[in-house]
Amino acid sequence: MWKVRSSSTSKLDRNCVGCGYRIRATLDRSISGKGRREAVEIWERPMKLDEAAILNEVKIRDASNSETIIEKTQSEETDGQTGLVPIFASKWKPDGGLVFPRKIPSKAARSELLRFVSERNEGYLDSVAICWDSLNPPELFNGDSYHDFCLRFEDEMIEFLSQKLLEPHLLGIEEVEIIPRRSGSSHLGRRIIRLMVDLRICLRRFAFYHSVTLEQRKTWQRWMTRTRIVDEHLKELFTDGLETPDGGRFTGKGFRSTWQEGVVACASAMTRAVDIPESEADSADVIAPMIR
């Protein structure tokens, strides 16, 4: 534990009392109160904080291993009826980057992420913004750089939230029973796991949105237009009917209620053998009967 005379101090030059090792570090001040330079990690605490609380934090940090709160939670959970309900997709991660037709601005990705967090997990809004800015993202992302940045962001978030529980004003919460038979460490760990799943899905959804090409959008628009035209025709058939040879009228008999317009729209896009040369008949689409 080192003390400085002024909050504007930007450099430290100290010797370790235990081993005599000399440390020279430049403080990189941030909102989180943590500075990093080379192999030195420094946590800043206000002078008004009780010295006993700081020493207690030091003791806990020295005794704890390098496991994050998520790793601790996953190692504590057991299978079977006595264990906790598994969190599905807790270990899911995207396999790789997508291909973007054009580079996307990092500000747009940050804005969408903060919008999502504000909607679903507003309590983590500051933490997400701090971790995102601390990684110094480039102005523009391509598919691979965006994927790599998302992986780094996830690791930074987990580390940031794990370290936050070791701060003096939160010490002891890990041992408190939040709900019956659920310690604070387990409860918060599971909450963070769910948060990370939400963030992964949000970032991946943003990537998929920007991986769509103009040609794909045109194709989807054609499909939607075709489906709309078929649906309007079926509505007309259902309301006005079609004259039959015996003088009656055929109104579809609930044709639309069984979602048949979707089937008709798909079938109308198929290549029929009667519409192509006989020599290319083998390339026509084939429809197999469905046994209900």
The 8 nearest C-alpha neighbors of each residue, nearest first, counted from 0:
[[1, 2, 54, 53, 57, 50, 15, 42],
 [2, 0, 3, 13, 11, 43, 15, 41],
 [1, 3, 0, 4, 46, 5, 44, 43],
 [4, 2, 5, 1, 8, 6, 11, 46],
 [3, 5, 2, 6, 8, 7, 46, 1],
 [6, 4, 7, 8, 3, 2, 9, 46],
 [5, 7, 8, 4, 3, 9, 45, 46],
 [6, 8, 5, 9, 4, 3, 10, 28],
 [9, 7, 6, 5, 10, 3, 4, 11],
 [8, 10, 26, 25, 7, 11, 27, 28],
 [11, 9, 25, 26, 24, 8, 12, 23],
 [10, 12, 24, 23, 13, 25, 9, 26],
 [13, 11, 23, 22, 24, 10, 14, 21],
 [14, 12, 22, 21, 11, 15, 23, 1],
 [13, 15, 21, 19, 20, 22, 16, 12],
 [14, 16, 19, 20, 17, 18, 21, 13],
 [17, 15, 19, 18, 14, 20, 13, 21],
 [16, 18, 15, 19, 20, 14, 21, 0],
 [19, 17, 20, 15, 16, 14, 21, 22],
 [18, 20, 15, 14, 16, 17, 21, 13],
 [21, 19, 15, 18, 14, 22, 16, 17],
 [20, 22, 14, 13, 19, 15, 23, 12],
 [23, 21, 13, 12, 14, 24, 20, 11],
 [22, 24, 12, 11, 13, 21, 25, 10],
 [25, 23, 11, 10, 36, 26, 22, 12],
 [26, 24, 10, 9, 11, 36, 27, 23],
 [27, 25, 9, 34, 10, 28, 24, 35],
 [26, 28, 34, 35, 25, 29, 36, 33],
 [27, 29, 34, 26, 32, 33, 30, 31],
 [30, 28, 31, 32, 33, 27, 34, 133],
 [29, 31, 32, 28, 129, 33, 125, 133],
 [30, 32, 29, 33, 129, 28, 34, 126],
 [33, 31, 43, 29, 30, 42, 28, 34],
 [32, 34, 42, 31, 41, 43, 29, 28],
 [33, 35, 27, 26, 41, 28, 40, 42],
 [36, 34, 40, 27, 39, 41, 37, 26],
 [35, 37, 39, 38, 24, 25, 34, 40],
 [36, 38, 39, 35, 24, 40, 25, 23],
 [39, 37, 36, 40, 35, 24, 22, 41],
 [40, 38, 36, 37, 35, 41, 24, 22],
 [41, 39, 35, 34, 38, 42, 36, 33],
 [42, 40, 34, 33, 35, 43, 39, 26],
 [41, 43, 33, 32, 34, 44, 40, 31],
 [42, 44, 32, 33, 41, 45, 34, 28],
 [43, 45, 42, 46, 48, 32, 53, 47],
 [46, 44, 47, 48, 43, 6, 49, 32],
 [47, 45, 48, 44, 49, 2, 50, 3],
 [48, 46, 45, 49, 44, 50, 53, 52],
 [47, 49, 46, 45, 50, 44, 52, 53],
 [48, 50, 52, 51, 47, 53, 46, 54],
 [51, 49, 53, 52, 54, 48, 55, 46],
 [50, 52, 54, 49, 53, 55, 48, 56],
 [53, 51, 55, 49, 50, 54, 167, 56],
 [52, 54, 56, 50, 55, 51, 57, 167],
 [55, 53, 57, 51, 56, 52, 58, 50],
 [54, 56, 52, 58, 53, 57, 51, 59],
 [57, 55, 53, 59, 54, 58, 167, 60],
 [58, 56, 54, 60, 55, 59, 61, 53],
 [57, 59, 55, 61, 56, 60, 54, 62],
 [58, 60, 62, 56, 61, 57, 63, 55],
 [61, 59, 57, 63, 62, 58, 56, 165],
 [60, 62, 58, 59, 63, 57, 64, 56],
 [61, 63, 59, 60, 58, 64, 57, 56],
 [64, 62, 60, 61, 59, 65, 66, 58],
 [63, 65, 66, 62, 61, 60, 67, 59],
 [64, 66, 67, 63, 60, 70, 68, 158],
 [67, 65, 64, 70, 71, 68, 69, 63],
 [66, 68, 70, 69, 161, 71, 158, 65],
 [67, 69, 71, 161, 70, 188, 72, 66],
 [70, 68, 72, 188, 67, 71, 73, 192],
 [71, 69, 73, 67, 72, 68, 66, 74],
 [72, 70, 68, 74, 69, 73, 75, 67],
 [71, 73, 69, 75, 70, 185, 74, 188],
 [72, 74, 70, 76, 75, 71, 69, 188],
 [73, 75, 71, 72, 76, 70, 77, 69],
 [76, 74, 72, 73, 71, 77, 185, 70],
 [77, 75, 73, 74, 82, 72, 83, 78],
 [78, 76, 82, 75, 79, 83, 81, 74],
 [77, 79, 82, 76, 80, 81, 83, 85],
 [78, 80, 82, 81, 77, 83, 84, 76],
 [79, 81, 82, 78, 83, 84, 77, 85],
 [82, 80, 79, 83, 78, 77, 84, 76],
 [83, 81, 77, 78, 79, 80, 76, 84],
 [82, 84, 85, 76, 81, 77, 78, 80],
 [83, 85, 86, 82, 78, 80, 76, 87],
 [86, 84, 87, 83, 82, 78, 89, 76],
 [87, 85, 89, 84, 88, 193, 192, 189],
 [86, 88, 89, 85, 90, 91, 84, 196],
 [89, 87, 91, 90, 86, 196, 92, 193],
 [88, 90, 87, 86, 91, 196, 192, 193],
 [91, 89, 88, 92, 87, 196, 192, 86],
 [92, 90, 88, 89, 93, 196, 199, 87],
 [91, 93, 94, 90, 199, 88, 150, 89],
 [94, 92, 95, 91, 203, 96, 199, 146],
 [95, 93, 92, 96, 91, 146, 97, 203],
 [96, 94, 93, 146, 97, 143, 147, 92],
 [95, 97, 143, 146, 142, 98, 145, 94],
 [96, 98, 142, 99, 210, 95, 143, 206],
 [97, 99, 142, 210, 100, 96, 141, 143],
 [98, 100, 210, 101, 142, 209, 141, 102],
 [101, 99, 212, 210, 98, 102, 211, 209],
 [102, 100, 99, 103, 141, 209, 210, 98],
 [103, 101, 141, 140, 139, 99, 104, 100],
 [102, 104, 140, 139, 101, 105, 141, 107],
 [105, 103, 139, 106, 107, 138, 140, 102],
 [104, 106, 108, 107, 138, 139, 109, 140],
 [107, 105, 109, 104, 108, 110, 138, 139],
 [106, 108, 110, 105, 109, 104, 111, 103],
 [109, 107, 105, 111, 106, 110, 112, 104],
 [110, 108, 106, 112, 107, 111, 105, 113],
 [109, 111, 107, 113, 112, 108, 106, 114],
 [112, 110, 114, 108, 109, 113, 115, 107],
 [111, 113, 109, 115, 114, 110, 108, 116],
 [114, 112, 116, 110, 115, 111, 117, 109],
 [115, 113, 111, 117, 112, 116, 110, 118],
 [114, 116, 118, 112, 113, 117, 111, 119],
 [117, 115, 120, 113, 119, 118, 121, 114],
 [118, 116, 121, 114, 115, 119, 120, 113],
 [117, 119, 115, 116, 120, 114, 121, 113],
 [118, 120, 116, 117, 121, 115, 197, 114],
 [121, 119, 116, 122, 117, 123, 118, 124],
 [120, 122, 117, 124, 123, 116, 119, 118],
 [121, 123, 120, 124, 125, 117, 116, 126],
 [124, 122, 126, 121, 125, 120, 127, 116],
 [123, 125, 121, 127, 126, 122, 116, 128],
 [126, 124, 128, 127, 123, 129, 122, 121],
 [127, 125, 129, 123, 128, 124, 130, 156],
 [126, 128, 130, 124, 125, 129, 131, 123],
 [127, 129, 125, 131, 126, 130, 132, 124],
 [130, 128, 126, 132, 127, 131, 133, 125],
 [131, 129, 133, 127, 132, 128, 156, 126],
 [130, 132, 128, 129, 133, 134, 127, 152],
 [133, 131, 129, 134, 135, 130, 128, 136],
 [132, 134, 130, 135, 131, 129, 136, 29],
 [133, 135, 132, 136, 131, 130, 152, 151],
 [136, 134, 132, 133, 137, 131, 138, 130],
 [135, 137, 134, 138, 105, 132, 148, 131],
 [138, 136, 139, 135, 105, 140, 104, 144],
 [137, 139, 105, 104, 136, 140, 106, 103],
 [140, 138, 104, 103, 137, 105, 102, 141],
 [141, 139, 103, 145, 102, 144, 104, 105],
 [140, 142, 102, 144, 143, 145, 99, 103],
 [141, 143, 97, 98, 96, 145, 99, 144],
 [144, 142, 96, 146, 145, 141, 147, 97],
 [143, 145, 147, 141, 146, 142, 140, 148],
 [144, 146, 148, 140, 142, 143, 147, 141],
 [145, 147, 96, 143, 149, 148, 144, 142],
 [148, 146, 144, 150, 149, 145, 143, 151],
 [147, 149, 151, 145, 150, 146, 152, 144],
 [150, 148, 152, 146, 151, 147, 153, 145],
 [151, 149, 153, 147, 152, 148, 154, 146],
 [152, 150, 148, 154, 149, 153, 155, 147],
 [151, 153, 149, 155, 150, 154, 148, 156],
 [152, 154, 156, 150, 155, 151, 149, 157],
 [155, 153, 151, 157, 156, 152, 158, 150],
 [156, 154, 152, 158, 153, 157, 159, 151],
 [157, 155, 159, 153, 158, 154, 130, 152],
 [156, 158, 154, 160, 159, 155, 161, 153],
 [157, 159, 161, 155, 156, 160, 162, 154],
 [160, 158, 156, 162, 161, 157, 155, 163],
 [161, 159, 163, 157, 162, 158, 156, 164],
 [162, 160, 158, 68, 163, 159, 67, 164],
 [163, 161, 159, 165, 164, 160, 158, 166],
 [162, 164, 160, 165, 161, 166, 159, 169],
 [163, 165, 162, 166, 169, 161, 170, 160],
 [166, 164, 163, 162, 170, 167, 169, 56],
 [165, 167, 163, 169, 164, 168, 170, 56],
 [168, 166, 170, 169, 52, 56, 165, 53],
 [167, 169, 166, 170, 165, 52, 164, 171],
 [170, 168, 167, 166, 164, 172, 171, 165],
 [171, 169, 167, 172, 165, 168, 166, 164],
 [170, 172, 173, 174, 169, 175, 183, 165],
 [171, 173, 175, 174, 170, 183, 169, 184],
 [174, 172, 183, 184, 171, 175, 182, 170],
 [175, 173, 172, 183, 171, 182, 176, 184],
 [174, 176, 172, 183, 182, 173, 177, 171],
 [175, 177, 182, 181, 178, 183, 174, 179],
 [178, 176, 183, 182, 175, 181, 179, 186],
 [177, 179, 181, 176, 180, 182, 186, 183],
 [180, 178, 181, 176, 177, 182, 175, 186],
 [181, 179, 178, 182, 176, 177, 185, 183],
 [180, 182, 178, 179, 176, 177, 186, 185],
 [183, 181, 176, 185, 184, 175, 174, 177],
 [182, 184, 173, 186, 175, 177, 185, 174],
 [183, 185, 173, 187, 182, 186, 188, 174],
 [186, 184, 188, 182, 72, 183, 187, 189],
 [185, 187, 183, 189, 188, 184, 182, 181],
 [188, 186, 190, 184, 189, 185, 183, 191],
 [187, 189, 185, 191, 69, 186, 190, 68],
 [188, 190, 192, 186, 191, 187, 185, 193],
 [191, 189, 187, 193, 188, 192, 194, 186],
 [190, 192, 194, 188, 189, 193, 187, 195],
 [193, 191, 189, 195, 194, 190, 188, 196],
 [194, 192, 196, 190, 191, 195, 197, 189],
 [195, 193, 191, 197, 192, 196, 190, 198],
 [194, 196, 198, 192, 197, 193, 199, 191],
 [197, 195, 193, 199, 194, 198, 89, 200],
 [198, 196, 194, 200, 195, 199, 201, 193],
 [197, 199, 195, 201, 200, 196, 202, 194],
 [200, 198, 196, 202, 201, 197, 203, 195],
 [199, 201, 203, 197, 198, 202, 204, 196],
 [202, 200, 198, 204, 199, 203, 197, 205],
 [201, 203, 205, 199, 204, 200, 198, 206],
 [204, 202, 206, 200, 205, 201, 199, 207],
 [205, 203, 207, 201, 206, 202, 200, 208],
 [204, 206, 202, 208, 203, 207, 201, 209],
 [207, 205, 203, 209, 204, 208, 210, 202],
 [208, 206, 210, 204, 209, 205, 203, 211],
 [207, 209, 205, 206, 210, 211, 204, 203],
 [208, 210, 206, 207, 211, 99, 205, 103],
 [211, 209, 99, 207, 208, 98, 206, 100],
 [212, 210, 209, 208, 215, 207, 213, 216],
 [213, 211, 215, 214, 100, 210, 216, 209],
 [212, 214, 216, 215, 217, 211, 100, 218],
 [215, 213, 217, 216, 212, 218, 211, 219],
 [216, 214, 218, 212, 217, 213, 219, 211],
 [215, 217, 219, 213, 218, 214, 220, 212],
 [216, 218, 220, 214, 215, 219, 221, 213],
 [219, 217, 215, 221, 220, 216, 214, 222],
 [220, 218, 222, 216, 221, 217, 223, 215],
 [219, 221, 217, 223, 218, 222, 224, 216],
 [222, 220, 224, 218, 219, 223, 225, 217],
 [223, 221, 219, 225, 220, 224, 226, 218],
 [222, 224, 226, 220, 225, 221, 227, 219],
 [225, 223, 227, 221, 222, 226, 220, 228],
 [224, 226, 222, 228, 223, 227, 221, 229],
 [225, 227, 223, 229, 264, 224, 228, 230],
 [226, 228, 230, 224, 225, 229, 223, 231],
 [229, 227, 231, 225, 230, 226, 224, 232],
 [230, 228, 232, 226, 231, 227, 233, 225],
 [229, 231, 227, 233, 232, 228, 260, 226],
 [232, 230, 234, 228, 233, 229, 227, 235],
 [231, 233, 229, 235, 234, 230, 236, 228],
 [234, 232, 236, 230, 235, 231, 237, 229],
 [235, 233, 231, 237, 232, 236, 238, 230],
 [236, 234, 232, 238, 233, 237, 239, 231],
 [237, 235, 240, 233, 234, 239, 238, 250],
 [236, 238, 250, 234, 235, 251, 240, 239],
 [237, 239, 235, 236, 240, 234, 250, 233],
 [240, 238, 236, 235, 237, 241, 250, 234],
 [241, 239, 250, 236, 249, 248, 237, 238],
 [240, 242, 249, 248, 250, 243, 236, 239],
 [241, 243, 248, 247, 249, 246, 240, 244],
 [242, 244, 247, 245, 248, 246, 241, 249],
 [245, 243, 246, 242, 247, 248, 241, 249],
 [246, 244, 243, 247, 242, 248, 249, 241],
 [245, 247, 244, 243, 242, 248, 249, 241],
 [248, 246, 243, 245, 242, 249, 244, 241],
 [247, 249, 242, 241, 243, 240, 250, 246],
 [248, 250, 241, 240, 251, 242, 243, 247],
 [251, 249, 240, 237, 236, 252, 248, 241],
 [250, 252, 254, 237, 253, 249, 236, 240],
 [253, 251, 254, 250, 237, 249, 255, 256],
 [254, 252, 256, 255, 251, 257, 237, 250],
 [253, 255, 251, 252, 256, 257, 259, 258],
 [256, 254, 253, 257, 258, 259, 260, 233],
 [255, 257, 253, 258, 254, 259, 252, 260],
 [256, 258, 259, 255, 254, 253, 260, 261],
 [259, 257, 260, 255, 256, 261, 262, 254],
 [258, 260, 262, 261, 257, 255, 263, 254],
 [261, 259, 263, 262, 258, 230, 264, 255],
 [260, 262, 264, 259, 263, 258, 265, 226],
 [261, 263, 259, 265, 260, 264, 266, 258],
 [264, 262, 260, 266, 261, 265, 267, 259],
 [263, 265, 261, 267, 226, 262, 266, 260],
 [264, 266, 262, 268, 263, 267, 261, 269],
 [267, 265, 263, 269, 268, 264, 262, 261],
 [266, 268, 264, 265, 269, 263, 270, 262],
 [267, 269, 266, 265, 270, 264, 222, 263],
 [270, 268, 266, 267, 284, 271, 265, 283],
 [269, 271, 283, 284, 272, 268, 274, 275],
 [272, 270, 273, 274, 283, 269, 284, 275],
 [271, 273, 283, 280, 274, 275, 270, 284],
 [274, 272, 271, 275, 276, 280, 277, 270],
 [273, 275, 272, 271, 276, 270, 280, 277],
 [274, 276, 272, 273, 277, 279, 280, 271],
 [277, 275, 278, 279, 280, 274, 273, 272],
 [276, 278, 280, 279, 275, 272, 273, 281],
 [277, 279, 276, 280, 281, 275, 282, 272],
 [280, 278, 277, 281, 276, 282, 275, 283],
 [279, 281, 277, 272, 282, 283, 278, 276],
 [280, 282, 279, 283, 278, 272, 284, 277],
 [283, 281, 280, 279, 284, 272, 270, 285],
 [284, 282, 272, 270, 280, 281, 271, 285],
 [285, 283, 270, 269, 271, 282, 286, 272],
 [284, 286, 287, 283, 271, 269, 270, 282],
 [285, 287, 288, 284, 266, 289, 269, 283],
 [286, 288, 285, 289, 290, 284, 266, 291],
 [289, 287, 290, 286, 291, 285, 262, 284],
 [288, 290, 291, 287, 286, 285, 262, 259],
 [291, 289, 288, 287, 286, 262, 285, 259],
 [290, 289, 288, 287, 257, 259, 286, 262]]
